[in-house]
């Protein structure tokens, strides 16, 4: 019987890119769509502020560039976090010890 504790798609950290791939793609699509909406709104907001004498274009350009760099590096950052988590996991317990721990937890909770 597969439970939360011995389901390899949940407990095996190496499966995160495969199991979370659809959500990662969805997050990227939503992020690009929001950029297409928010950048024109920010430009309109800046134009309103410039009529009041407090507009600043360098802030818009800086934030826009940082957001695009973040979106471009999103996959690398995601994979780095997964790989770092795997290194930490395997430095605490070996793969065999980890599966034994999950089996003991499943037995303890009666799953």
Helices and strands as residue ranges (DSSP letters): H 8-11, G 13-15, H 16-19, H 21-51, H 57-72, H 74-92, H 95-108
